[in-house]
Structures are given as C-alpha cells and as structure tokens.
C-alpha cells in the first residue's frame, strides 16, 4: 500500500514525498486510518518502526491553527522529545502549526513564551508537571494525548506523573499509547484510561537474513582489549555500544579515547548540550562510535548503524531485541556482537531463553591485553553538586528543581537506581527498599564476597542472604559447578568456579 491509499490530506502527502518516504511501514499502515477515525489506539512496535510518523500525520491533519494547544505528546527522554518535535515541524509547517518541546535542562521562560502560540506540545513528564504547577500551560483544549515509549517511561519512575497528567486533560480526548512491550503497569493504564482501544502490533523492522548475531565468551580482564580489536577491524559504518550503567559508559568512553578510538558518550547524567552534541556528531558521521545506556538510546532512530555491541549483557531478551533493532534495516547488513564474561552469564541465560534468537559463538582471537584504567573518566556535569533544591532524575532524565547541597546522603532520587533512596543512610544503597544501612546498602550474604557491599534490592530490613534468599555459595541457586547449579541447555559453558564468589561490578 502507498500513502495515497490511507486517505491523507493532499498537502501532507506532498510533504511526505519531499521527505522521501516511499511507502508506509506496517505500524503506519495500521495506525493512520484508525487514528483518523478517532479511535483510541494501543500501538506495539520497536524503535525504528515509524511510529512517530504513524501518530504525527493524523494529528497534524486534525489540529487547527491558532486554536490553542490541541495535542500533547509525552516522551520519556529529552532526545526523543526533540525527535518528535522535528516530525511535527516537518509535517506541520505547511499548515502553519507551531510545536513546543518542553524538557528539563533548558530555559523554562522561553518555553512559557513559546507555549502561548503553540498548537502542539511534546514534553517529558517532569518538566510538564513543573509547568502545570506554575499554571504556565493550559491543557483544557487538548483533544489528542500521545503516550510514547510508555514502558520505558514507567521503568524510569514516571507512572505517578503520567496519571496526574492524564487527569489534567479533558475527559473527552483521544489517547494513543505506544509501547515496545506490554508489562502489567502499561496494561493497567490501558484498562483505566483508554476507551475500547484498537490494539495494533507491528513486527520488528530487522531483516534477520541480513543480521549476524554472535557472542564472544571472553575473560572479563580481556573484554576491553577484544572490543578495541573489533572496533579497529570494523572501520565502516556506525557502531553503537551498550553499557549497563552511566559510570560504565564514562569509563569505557574515556578508555577508548585513550586508545585512539574517537567515541562519544550519551546518558542521563550528561548536560543537555553534551547529549545533543553526541547525537549530532553521530548523525553527521563526525564520529562513528556512540557509547550509551539503554535509557538514553531508547526511542532514538539512528540511521546507518552497522554494528551493535553489548559490552554489558542486557537483563532480558526484550532489551536485547531493542538494542539490536538499530541495525540490519532497509536491506542493509548488520552485526549484533555480545561480549560475554562470567558476570554476564545470568543475564545471557535470560536472553537465550528466547528461542527465536540465533546467536552463534565465536572463538576469542589472540590479542594483546590492554590496560582499562578506571581512573580515567568522561566529564560528567549536571551543574554544581551543592546548589540548592533537590536532584531527582527519575531514573536518568528529569531534573526536578535542582540539587540538594553537596552529596550528603547521596542523590536522593526517585527510584534512585544507584544512589541512596528511602532511608538508606546515604551510602549509595542501590534500590534500597527501606531500612538498608551500612556501606552501599546491602545484599550481604554468607559467601564473604558481598558482605555490606554494593547495595541493592534489600527488601526492607533483611540484611543479607539476597534479601531473604539464604545462600552460602555466592550464587543464587546451587554452587557454581558446571552449568550453573545443574541447569543445562543454555548453549554456552559456565566457566565460573564453585569456590569463587561472584564479584559484582562497582556502580
């Protein structure tokens, strides 16, 4: 089917041709007619499937110039916010529509000024709530509400914010919800707010015949050396490298530069200007390597990616699919390369539970061992750490007000995935669920390997044994003998020793 067959306004059709779109993607073909009919829609598709255009075209068609804010789009990140604005700008210019993007880290006074003449608003939840609290935005005329990348929004801790925002728009509105996955929290929102929605799904845009998926089972002390070797050999196209934490992104980027590999970093702890600079450098191919966290890269449509590297293995097969979905598009070849070490085995086992994935093992070549210097670090600034207010990034992207003087008590952030939250007595209690105390909050067990270290998930006052799961071996189930406590059929050999505690990386 062609765009002409979707009943699109001729003015917008002309713009579609100028943008170079040949035919609609699956999600566009399904969503555009449904949205034009006024139906609530649940669209399930991955990054790069064309969903922004899928809701952008019918909304631009329906919105009337100079009649106030009629459409509101919520996105989890600033980068996605700007990306959606670009689509609205492209298709709305022929009608004279104005779009304002509102997100943290920019001058709120300019946003207030621009909102007075806008018909379309794209926003991150935290900054939008700031405007609502200031009474600087009027949502009384909103007819179209888009919730984009809802699953990631909820992962970042925005569930309550989304509820407040939905309740701030008129009850008679059309809701368009888009999500790559449909966990329970997303389904509850669908059930609570959407009226007899059409559920439209689109398959991945990945051409499996063009995608080569491999993994290297490498000693963790040589993982960085292997990555440098691979990057030096693969000199064509763009490479996207995923790490599990911001700190790992910073360390890896700095060490790549130390080894004469020009890489850019992107994560929620960087200033807005640095994140924009990194994306612009990649899009203009001034650099060919971007090191990122999952949250920072979610929803970004980066073209011409030829290699995706999992430097840290994702926790689920769904996250793995989201990562590799950035390559092997539009008939082009792509590679998904996973660097697997002992500490990644648990996560990789979860990835391999998806039988549709075909990931082949590759032998590790002989390479010189390079030094990975953790004293090197990218410059990470969000302002001075003691300048009043409260720092709450909501998992990485929204700065609500500002910082709480110095680092006393850690960064008291909502969900604080890494800095102390709740009553964690200020020692970086990762996800401390209440009364964790002591150095880094918890997960002390009886193996001697994690006692009072690297906080995480302490369930209330349980002080060890994995928050209630007693365990004397340093693992979660059974001792590390053979295939992880007797589990077999994973497709790779577990090289961990039974007497060796599983050391966790420092976050």
KOLFI-993675 format. One record per residue (C-alpha): z, y, x. Coordinates in steps of 0.1 Angstrom, whole numbers, plus 5000, padded with zeros to 4 digits. Layout:
! KOLFI-993675
R     w     v     u
R     Z     Y     X
...
END
This chain:
! KOLFI-993675
R     w     v     u
R  5000  5000  5000
R  4993  5036  5010
R  5015  5067  5004
R  4989  5078  4978
R  4999  5048  4957
R  5036  5060  4955
R  5028  5090  4932
R  5038  5115  4959
R  5031  5152  4954
R  4998  5162  4970
R  5015  5190  4990
R  5038  5165  5006
R  5010  5139  5010
R  4992  5165  5032
R  5023  5169  5053
R  5026  5131  5056
R  4991  5130  5071
R  4999  5158  5095
R  5030  5138  5107
R  5007  5109  5114
R  5022  5083  5090
R  4996  5057  5082
R  5013  5036  5056
R  5049  5033  5042
R  5074  5009  5056
R  5090  4983  5034
R  5121  5004  5027
R  5099  5034  5019
R  5076  5015  4996
R  5106  5002  4977
R  5129  5033  4976
R  5105  5062  4969
R  5094  5051  4934
R  5130  5041  4925
R  5144  5075  4936
R  5117  5094  4919
R  5127  5076  4886
R  5162  5089  4890
R  5179  5055  4898
R  5210  5051  4919
R  5199  5031  4949
R  5216  5009  4975
R  5192  5005  5005
R  5200  4979  5031
R  5180  4983  5063
R  5184  4987  5100
R  5179  5016  5123
R  5142  5025  5127
R  5131  5011  5093
R  5121  5046  5080
R  5150  5051  5055
R  5153  5088  5063
R  5118  5094  5051
R  5124  5070  5022
R  5150  5093  5007
R  5137  5125  5022
R  5103  5126  5005
R  5115  5122  4969
R  5144  5146  4974
R  5122  5173  4988
R  5098  5168  4958
R  5126  5173  4933
R  5146  5202  4948
R  5137  5236  4935
R  5136  5266  4960
R  5162  5293  4958
R  5184  5275  4932
R  5214  5267  4954
R  5225  5236  4972
R  5210  5207  4952
R  5210  5178  4978
R  5238  5167  5001
R  5234  5140  5028
R  5264  5126  5046
R  5259  5110  5080
R  5285  5096  5105
R  5273  5114  5136
R  5260  5148  5147
R  5229  5133  5162
R  5219  5115  5130
R  5227  5147  5112
R  5202  5167  5132
R  5177  5139  5129
R  5178  5140  5091
R  5176  5178  5092
R  5143  5175  5112
R  5128  5153  5084
R  5138  5177  5057
R  5125  5206  5077
R  5091  5189  5082
R  5086  5180  5046
R  5104  5210  5030
R  5086  5238  5049
R  5056  5236  5025
R  5079  5244  4996
R  5099  5270  5014
R  5131  5248  5014
R  5159  5255  5038
R  5182  5229  5053
R  5215  5235  5069
R  5232  5209  5092
R  5269  5212  5094
R  5289  5193  5120
R  5317  5199  5145
R  5313  5215  5179
R  5292  5244  5167
R  5299  5279  5153
R  5312  5275  5118
R  5305  5311  5110
R  5268  5306  5114
R  5270  5275  5092
R  5287  5296  5065
R  5260  5322  5067
R  5232  5296  5065
R  5247  5278  5036
R  5243  5308  5014
R  5205  5304  5014
R  5201  5266  5016
R  5189  5240  4991
R  5195  5210  5013
R  5227  5202  5033
R  5231  5175  5059
R  5267  5170  5071
R  5293  5149  5088
R  5323  5142  5066
R  5350  5160  5087
R  5331  5194  5090
R  5321  5192  5054
R  5358  5189  5043
R  5366  5219  5065
R  5340  5239  5046
R  5354  5226  5013
R  5389  5236  5023
R  5377  5271  5032
R  5357  5274  5000
R  5327  5282  5021
R  5304  5257  5004
R  5296  5253  4967
R  5286  5218  4956
R  5286  5224  4919
R  5248  5223  4917
R  5244  5191  4937
R  5221  5166  4920
R  5213  5142  4948
R  5240  5127  4971
R  5229  5105  5000
R  5254  5084  5019
R  5236  5074  5051
R  5249  5047  5075
R  5279  5041  5053
R  5291  5010  5071
R  5293  5029  5104
R  5309  5059  5086
R  5337  5036  5074
R  5341  5020  5108
R  5348  5055  5121
R  5376  5060  5096
R  5358  5083  5071
R  5365  5062  5040
R  5390  5086  5025
R  5369  5116  5034
R  5339  5101  5016
R  5360  5095  4985
R  5371  5132  4985
R  5335  5144  4990
R  5321  5122  4962
R  5348  5136  4939
R  5338  5171  4948
R  5302  5169  4935
R  5293  5169  4898
R  5297  5135  4879
R  5261  5137  4868
R  5243  5131  4901
R  5221  5105  4917
R  5237  5086  4945
R  5216  5070  4973
R  5236  5048  4996
R  5221  5033  5028
R  5238  5008  5050
R  5228  4983  5076
R  5255  4959  5064
R  5274  4955  5032
R  5311  4948  5040
R  5338  4948  5013
R  5345  4985  5018
R  5309  4995  5012
R  5307  4972  4981
R  5338  4988  4966
R  5322  5023  4969
R  5290  5009  4952
R  5311  4995  4924
R  5332  5026  4919
R  5306  5054  4921
R  5271  5041  4915
R  5256  5035  4881
R  5236  5003  4877
R  5221  5007  4911
R  5189  4991  4923
R  5197  4971  4955
R  5167  4973  4978
R  5165  4954  5011
R  5141  4956  5039
R  5136  4932  5067
R  5140  4942  5103
R  5112  4961  5120
R  5114  4939  5151
R  5084  4918  5159
R  5100  4886  5170
R  5068  4874  5186
R  5070  4905  5209
R  5107  4903  5217
R  5120  4884  5246
R  5158  4877  5243
R  5176  4864  5274
R  5211  4863  5289
R  5224  4860  5324
R  5258  4843  5329
R  5270  4862  5359
R  5303  4866  5377
R  5318  4899  5365
R  5321  4912  5401
R  5283  4910  5403
R  5274  4922  5369
R  5267  4957  5380
R  5247  4945  5410
R  5225  4925  5387
R  5220  4954  5363
R  5208  4976  5392
R  5185  4949  5404
R  5169  4946  5369
R  5166  4983  5364
R  5148  4987  5398
R  5124  4959  5389
R  5116  4972  5354
R  5102  5006  5360
R  5081  5011  5329
R  5093  5023  5295
R  5127  5034  5284
R  5159  5014  5288
R  5190  5016  5265
R  5222  5002  5279
R  5251  4995  5256
R  5288  4996  5267
R  5319  4988  5246
R  5339  5020  5254
R  5333  5056  5263
R  5351  5051  5296
R  5328  5022  5305
R  5298  5044  5297
R  5311  5071  5320
R  5319  5046  5348
R  5286  5029  5346
R  5265  5061  5344
R  5283  5075  5374
R  5278  5043  5395
R  5241  5041  5385
R  5236  5076  5398
R  5255  5067  5429
R  5229  5040  5435
R  5199  5064  5430
R  5192  5054  5394
R  5190  5085  5371
R  5208  5077  5339
R  5222  5098  5311
R  5253  5091  5290
R  5260  5096  5253
R  5292  5090  5235
R  5316  5108  5212
R  5337  5123  5240
R  5309  5144  5254
R  5303  5180  5244
R  5276  5187  5218
R  5253  5203  5244
R  5255  5173  5267
R  5247  5149  5240
R  5217  5169  5229
R  5205  5173  5265
R  5208  5135  5270
R  5187  5127  5239
R  5161  5154  5247
R  5158  5141  5283
R  5151  5106  5270
R  5126  5117  5243
R  5107  5138  5267
R  5110  5110  5293
R  5127  5132  5319
R  5150  5102  5322
R  5142  5066  5313
R  5177  5052  5310
R  5204  5060  5284
R  5239  5045  5286
R  5256  5046  5252
R  5283  5033  5229
R  5273  5016  5196
R  5287  5045  5175
R  5268  5072  5195
R  5235  5054  5192
R  5238  5043  5156
R  5210  5056  5134
R  5191  5072  5163
R  5154  5065  5162
R  5144  5065  5198
R  5108  5056  5204
R  5092  5036  5232
R  5123  5016  5242
R  5111  4986  5262
R  5145  4971  5273
R  5178  4969  5256
R  5207  4959  5279
R  5240  4946  5266
R  5262  4954  5295
R  5292  4947  5273
R  5285  4920  5247
R  5289  4932  5210
R  5315  4915  5189
R  5292  4903  5161
R  5257  4891  5156
R  5250  4921  5133
R  5259  4946  5160
R  5237  4926  5184
R  5208  4929  5160
R  5213  4966  5156
R  5212  4971  5193
R  5181  4950  5200
R  5163  4965  5170
R  5154  4995  5191
R  5127  4976  5210
R  5097  4954  5202
R  5084  4978  5175
R  5049  4986  5162
R  5033  4957  5180
R  5048  4966  5214
R  5066  4941  5237
R  5103  4945  5243
R  5132  4928  5260
R  5168  4923  5250
R  5189  4914  5281
R  5226  4904  5279
R  5248  4904  5310
R  5274  4878  5303
R  5306  4873  5322
R  5338  4853  5315
R  5354  4881  5295
R  5324  4883  5272
R  5324  4846  5261
R  5343  4851  5229
R  5320  4878  5217
R  5289  4860  5228
R  5300  4829  5208
R  5301  4851  5177
R  5266  4864  5185
R  5253  4829  5189
R  5267  4819  5155
R  5236  4835  5140
R  5212  4806  5143
R  5182  4828  5137
R  5187  4843  5172
R  5168  4827  5200
R  5185  4838  5232
R  5175  4820  5264
R  5195  4815  5295
R  5181  4829  5328
R  5194  4819  5362
R  5210  4847  5382
R  5189  4857  5413
R  5204  4861  5447
R  5213  4898  5450
R  5234  4919  5474
R  5268  4928  5460
R  5272  4965  5452
R  5304  4984  5450
R  5314  4995  5415
R  5336  5025  5421
R  5359  5032  5391
R  5370  5065  5408
R  5335  5078  5400
R  5333  5092  5365
R  5310  5113  5345
R  5323  5148  5335
R  5337  5144  5300
R  5348  5176  5283
R  5356  5185  5247
R  5375  5216  5258
R  5409  5220  5274
R  5435  5194  5265
R  5461  5219  5255
R  5446  5245  5233
R  5464  5242  5201
R  5457  5223  5169
R  5451  5186  5166
R  5424  5163  5181
R  5412  5137  5157
R  5378  5123  5164
R  5378  5098  5137
R  5365  5071  5160
R  5345  5094  5180
R  5326  5122  5164
R  5345  5147  5143
R  5368  5172  5158
R  5391  5183  5131
R  5406  5216  5142
R  5414  5212  5179
R  5437  5196  5205
R  5474  5191  5204
R  5488  5206  5236
R  5484  5186  5267
R  5482  5149  5264
R  5517  5145  5251
R  5518  5114  5230
R  5481  5106  5237
R  5453  5118  5215
R  5468  5114  5180
R  5436  5105  5164
R  5429  5088  5131
R  5424  5051  5138
R  5429  5061  5174
R  5408  5032  5188
R  5422  5037  5223
R  5447  5064  5222
R  5481  5062  5206
R  5482  5063  5168
R  5511  5059  5144
R  5544  5056  5162
R  5530  5042  5194
R  5554  5063  5215
R  5524  5080  5233
R  5513  5053  5256
R  5477  5046  5247
R  5486  5020  5221
R  5451  5008  5211
R  5451  5003  5173
R  5489  5001  5173
R  5498  4993  5138
R  5532  5010  5137
R  5561  5005  5160
R  5544  4993  5191
R  5560  5007  5222
R  5560  5003  5259
R  5531  5006  5283
R  5499  5006  5264
R  5514  4993  5233
R  5514  4956  5231
R  5497  4923  5230
R  5522  4910  5254
R  5522  4872  5253
R  5538  4844  5274
R  5510  4840  5299
R  5522  4867  5321
R  5487  4882  5321
R  5491  4907  5293
R  5527  4915  5291
R  5532  4951  5279
R  5496  4959  5287
R  5466  4972  5271
R  5478  4977  5238
R  5460  4966  5208
R  5465  4954  5173
R  5502  4949  5175
R  5509  4940  5139
R  5539  4962  5131
R  5569  4952  5152
R  5556  4919  5165
R  5560  4923  5203
R  5536  4898  5217
R  5520  4865  5211
R  5490  4883  5198
R  5510  4900  5170
R  5523  4867  5157
R  5499  4841  5171
R  5520  4824  5196
R  5501  4813  5226
R  5511  4802  5260
R  5478  4797  5277
R  5464  4832  5280
R  5437  4824  5254
R  5436  4824  5217
R  5431  4788  5209
R  5438  4760  5233
R  5436  4762  5270
R  5405  4773  5289
R  5392  4738  5297
R  5355  4731  5294
R  5341  4746  5263
R  5369  4769  5253
R  5396  4747  5238
R  5373  4719  5228
R  5347  4740  5209
R  5313  4729  5219
R  5276  4736  5210
R  5277  4772  5219
R  5247  4770  5241
R  5264  4781  5273
R  5291  4768  5296
R  5325  4784  5296
R  5334  4790  5333
R  5370  4801  5327
R  5398  4782  5344
R  5426  4766  5325
R  5453  4781  5347
R  5437  4816  5348
R  5448  4842  5323
R  5421  4861  5306
R  5424  4896  5320
R  5414  4924  5298
R  5394  4954  5310
R  5411  4987  5311
R  5401  5010  5283
END
